[in-house]
Each structure stands twice: as structure tokens, then as C-alpha cells.
Amino acid sequence: MAALTFGTRRLRVVLLVSGMLLALTLVPASTAVAAPGEPTSCMGHEASDISPAGSNEEFPDGMVGLREEVRAIAASFGVPVGQVYRIIASLHEGSHEACDEALE
């Protein structure tokens, strides 16, 4: 097998890099902006549906509003805030609406 010349090696590197850049631009970004899937916890569904701030009427302040609501719930039951988050995160109801029903 003949040794590759500098020009041939350079051409291979350019083609390889170009192919990689082309592949990166053609890969759909849909997974980065997809809605949470069924195995997502209720905390994930809630966070996804209220972010960014202003995108949901239930919590117009986004996650800040949710945090304040969770603090109020924890205070009313006299439990640590983390315990409320743990309960919400342990539920896997399949959708935001189903999670809201389970938590009512």
C-alpha cells in the first residue's frame, strides 16, 4: 500500500470534518425541545409546562411561582419543603393533567 501524500491526507481530513459538520446540522433537534415522555415524573411534567415564565396561566412566574406554592403547601402541613417535592416527583401519572388530578 502506497504511503499517503500530504495532499491526500489533507483531503481526507477536510472531507471527514465536512461530513461531521453536515451530520450535526442534519440531526433533528426535536429531542431537545420535546415534551416530557410518559415515564417523566409529575415534577418534570409541571416544570416543562410552566417554563419559561409567562408561558402558562397556572404559574405565570414559571418555576418561581411553583416554588412559592410548594413552600406554602409545606408550611400548611408543617413538613419540610423537600418532602413535598419528593411526593410530587414520585408520581408518574403520564401527563400534566393527570398529575394535577392526582395532586388535588
C-alpha positions in Angstrom: 0.0 0.0 0.0 1.4 3.3 -1.0 2.0 6.0 1.6 -0.5 8.8 1.6 0.8 12.1 0.4 0.3 15.3 2.3 -2.4 16.4 -0.2 -4.3 13.1 0.1 -4.3 13.2 3.9 -5.4 16.8 3.9 -8.3 16.0 1.5 -9.4 13.1 3.8 -9.3 15.3 6.9 -11.3 18.1 5.1 -13.9 15.5 3.9 -14.2 13.9 7.3 -14.7 17.3 9.1 -17.1 18.4 6.4 -19.1 15.2 6.8 -19.2 15.5 10.5 -20.4 19.2 10.4 -23.1 18.2 7.8 -24.3 15.4 10.0 -24.5 17.7 13.0 -26.6 20.2 11.1 -28.9 17.5 9.7 -29.6 15.8 13.1 -33.1 16.9 14.2 -33.1 19.0 17.4 -36.6 17.7 18.2 -35.4 15.7 21.2 -34.0 18.9 22.8 -37.4 20.6 22.6 -39.7 17.6 23.0 -42.4 17.4 25.6 -41.7 15.1 28.5 -42.4 11.4 27.9 -44.7 9.1 29.8 -42.2 7.9 32.4 -41.5 11.5 33.4 -42.3 12.4 37.0 -45.1 14.8 37.8 -42.3 17.3 38.8 -40.9 17.1 35.3 -44.3 17.5 33.7 -45.1 20.5 35.8 -41.7 22.1 35.2 -41.9 21.5 31.5 -45.4 23.0 31.2 -44.7 26.2 33.2 -41.4 27.1 31.7 -40.4 29.6 30.6 -42.1 32.1 32.8 -45.2 33.6 31.3 -46.0 30.6 29.2 -48.6 29.2 31.5 -51.6 30.8 33.2 -51.4 28.4 36.2 -48.0 29.7 37.2 -47.3 33.0 35.2 -44.0 33.3 37.1 -42.8 29.9 36.0 -40.7 27.9 38.4 -40.5 30.8 40.8 -44.3 30.6 41.2 -44.2 26.9 41.7 -41.5 27.2 44.3 -43.7 29.6 46.3 -46.7 27.3 46.0 -44.7 24.4 47.3 -43.4 26.4 50.2 -46.9 27.4 51.1 -48.1 23.8 50.9 -45.2 22.6 53.0 -45.9 25.3 55.6 -49.6 24.4 55.8 -48.8 20.8 56.5 -45.8 21.6 58.8 -43.4 19.5 56.7 -40.1 20.3 55.1 -40.3 21.7 51.5 -38.2 18.8 50.2 -40.8 16.3 51.3 -43.4 18.0 49.1 -41.1 17.9 46.2 -40.3 14.3 46.9 -44.0 13.4 46.8 -44.6 15.3 43.5 -41.5 13.7 41.9 -42.5 10.2 43.0 -45.7 10.4 40.9 -45.6 9.2 37.3 -49.1 9.8 36.0 -48.3 10.2 32.3 -49.3 13.8 31.7 -49.5 17.2 33.3 -53.3 17.0 33.5 -53.2 13.5 35.2 -50.6 14.8 37.6 -52.8 17.8 38.5 -55.7 15.4 39.2 -53.6 13.1 41.3 -52.4 16.0 43.4 -55.8 17.6 44.1 
